[in-house]
Structures are given as structure tokens and as C-alpha cells.
């Protein structure tokens, strides 16, 4: 299914990986769930970082599909098209790829101190 030339009412991003302290690189390139609310309908997709893909003043079009349970409308990330307020096509967001983070962050102490 497709959404054509819609404006986003609300945009949120939620961290989907274990959190990391800034000294270990932080969460700027971690996987986040990006949620776009258009009207009263929620659409979401996974992407790197918290950078917005669509601003409030933008117009967007994208393809979406239901998940297996028919509860969530998942955006096909490669189909997102965005035009700014002047009608110019723009590309936003972190579009790279990386492995999912599985390890939890350690306490800021030596291994000996952690044993005690």
C-alpha cells in the first residue's frame, strides 16, 4: 500500500538496542524505531540514529505493509520520498547499515572491582 504526498503530524524515535554510555560511543548510531503519525494512524520503521527522516514542514510519500499480526504498519524504508517546503526533493536520516548491538554496557570499573 502507498501513502502519497502526506504531511506528518508527529515524529518520534525510540531506542531499540541496549543503551551505551557516551564514552563507549553512545546511541547516536544505534538502531531506533522511527514512528510517523499521519492523521491518527501510526507508521513505523527501523533505522540507524535519531535523526529525523521527515520534518513537520515536509511532504512525504512511502510504501507500507502490515506485519504478521496485522497490528503494525511498517514503512518500506527504501521507498521514503521527501520534499521540503519549497518542493525540492531532499534526503534525510542515517541511511547506513550495521550489525545489531547485543552486548550490554559494563559498569565503569575494573573487573576486579566488579567481582567485589
C-alpha positions as CSV (number, residue, x, y, z in Angstrom):
1,X,0.0,0.0,0.0
2,X,1.1,3.6,-0.5
3,X,0.8,7.0,1.2
4,X,1.1,9.9,-1.3
5,X,2.0,13.5,-0.5
6,X,1.2,13.5,3.2
7,X,2.3,15.8,6.0
8,X,3.5,14.3,9.3
9,X,1.6,15.3,12.4
10,X,4.1,13.8,14.9
11,X,7.5,12.1,14.6
12,X,9.2,10.1,17.4
13,X,12.2,7.8,17.6
14,X,12.7,5.1,20.2
15,X,16.0,3.2,21.1
16,X,15.8,-0.5,20.1
17,X,19.3,-1.6,21.3
18,X,20.9,-1.8,24.7
19,X,21.9,1.7,25.8
20,X,25.6,2.7,25.8
21,X,27.4,5.5,27.7
22,X,28.9,8.4,25.7
23,X,32.4,7.2,26.5
24,X,31.6,4.0,24.5
25,X,30.2,5.8,21.5
26,X,26.7,6.5,22.8
27,X,23.4,5.8,21.0
28,X,23.8,8.2,18.0
29,X,24.2,5.3,15.5
30,X,22.2,2.7,17.4
31,X,19.1,1.2,15.8
32,X,15.9,3.2,16.6
33,X,12.3,2.7,15.8
34,X,11.0,5.7,13.9
35,X,7.3,6.4,14.2
36,X,5.4,8.8,11.9
37,X,1.8,9.7,12.9
38,X,-0.3,10.9,9.9
39,X,-3.8,11.7,10.9
40,X,-4.5,9.2,13.7
41,X,-2.6,6.4,12.0
42,X,0.9,5.2,13.1
43,X,3.5,4.1,10.7
44,X,7.0,2.9,11.8
45,X,10.4,1.6,10.5
46,X,13.8,0.7,11.9
47,X,16.8,2.9,11.0
48,X,20.1,4.0,12.4
49,X,20.3,7.0,14.7
50,X,17.7,9.5,15.9
51,X,18.0,11.9,13.0
52,X,14.6,12.7,11.6
53,X,13.8,11.5,8.1
54,X,10.8,13.8,7.7
55,X,10.3,17.2,9.2
56,X,7.0,18.8,10.1
57,X,7.1,21.2,7.2
58,X,7.9,18.4,4.7
59,X,5.6,16.4,2.4
60,X,6.3,12.6,2.2
61,X,5.3,9.6,0.2
62,X,6.1,5.9,1.1
63,X,5.1,2.3,0.7
64,X,4.0,0.4,3.8
65,X,2.9,-3.1,4.6
66,X,1.3,-4.9,7.6
67,X,3.4,-7.0,9.9
68,X,2.5,-10.7,10.5
69,X,0.0,-9.9,13.2
70,X,-1.7,-7.0,11.3
71,X,-1.1,-4.7,14.2
72,X,1.7,-2.5,12.9
73,X,2.1,-0.6,9.6
74,X,5.7,-1.0,8.7
75,X,7.2,1.5,6.2
76,X,9.4,0.2,3.5
77,X,12.5,2.2,4.3
78,X,13.9,2.4,0.7
79,X,10.6,3.8,-0.6
80,X,10.5,7.0,1.5
81,X,10.5,10.2,-0.6
82,X,10.6,13.6,1.0
83,X,10.0,17.1,-0.4
84,X,10.8,20.2,1.6
85,X,8.5,23.3,1.9
86,X,9.9,24.6,-1.4
87,X,9.0,21.4,-3.3
88,X,12.7,20.3,-3.6
89,X,13.4,16.6,-3.1
90,X,15.6,16.0,-0.1
91,X,17.3,13.0,1.5
92,X,17.4,13.0,5.3
93,X,18.2,10.5,8.0
94,X,21.0,8.0,8.6
95,X,20.7,5.5,5.7
96,X,23.7,3.3,6.5
97,X,23.7,-0.3,7.7
98,X,25.3,-2.1,10.7
99,X,25.0,-5.1,12.8
100,X,22.7,-5.1,15.7
101,X,24.3,-4.4,19.1
102,X,23.8,-7.3,21.5
103,X,26.3,-6.7,24.4
104,X,25.2,-4.8,27.4
105,X,27.4,-1.9,28.6
106,X,29.7,-2.7,31.5
107,X,29.9,-0.8,34.8
108,X,32.7,1.9,34.7
109,X,35.0,-0.1,37.0
110,X,37.8,-2.6,36.6
111,X,37.0,-6.4,36.5
112,X,38.4,-6.8,40.0
113,X,36.2,-4.1,41.4
114,X,33.1,-5.7,39.7
115,X,33.8,-9.0,41.4
116,X,33.6,-7.5,44.9
